[in-house]
Amino acid sequence: MTKFNRRYSLLATLALATATSALTSACAPLLIGGAMASGALLYTDRRTSGAQLEDQAIEFKAGPRLKEALGERAHLNVTSYNRLVLITGEVASEADREAAEKTVAAIENVRTTVNESAVMGLSSLTARSNDALITSKVKAAFIDNGNIQANAIKVVTERSTVYLMGRVTDKEADKAAEIARTVSGVQKVVKVFELISDAELKALESKK
């Protein structure tokens, strides 16, 4: 199989998996690298196993609680990395936006929240599918580059804006953002990283 065909196959697989998640989660959390992660993904994850479980629990609890608080007035995705929680999507009013943040912040083990939800009409299924495709293309670009530990970075796309999460160094953060900006369809890149020092990264890698 040629390099092009391998990359196309990878991109198609990522797009299908991410699109399926996006289309089946109205107010449910968007889970990236969740409970079905392989041993290889867990091995390269820079969170402790306990933090990974807490992140999954936060995302799992967020959907029903937001549904209860906001009903059909919102389409929200909640993504947690090392208990730093990103809220994206659309809400009907500023009051709903504040209610969404308060609801998520009250979930057990949430360390801090970054509320990127917007007061506007709910996005269409077509827009969400496009966001899923952009996410898959950004992930594939990280893998193609070879200088980015792709499994250490979560990619979330909302209305063509790409949010990057993970525990990375300054250099890694800048490189990942640079790569993401070159992907077709990306309008903006927002870094929601937890920055660590080179010494911290070396210590993490020595534990593998």
Buried (B, 14 or more C-beta within 10 A) or exposed (E): EEEEEEBEEBBEEBBEBBBEBBEEBBBBBBBBBBEEBEEEBEEEBBBEEEBBEBBBBBBBBBBEBBBEBBEEBBBBBBBBBBBBBBBBBBBBEEEBBEBBBEBBBEBEBBBEBBBBBBEEEBBEEEBBBBBBBBBBBBBBBBBBBEEBBBBBBBBBBBBEBBBBBBBBBEEBBEBBBEBBEEBEEBEEBBBBBBEBEEEEBEEBEEEE
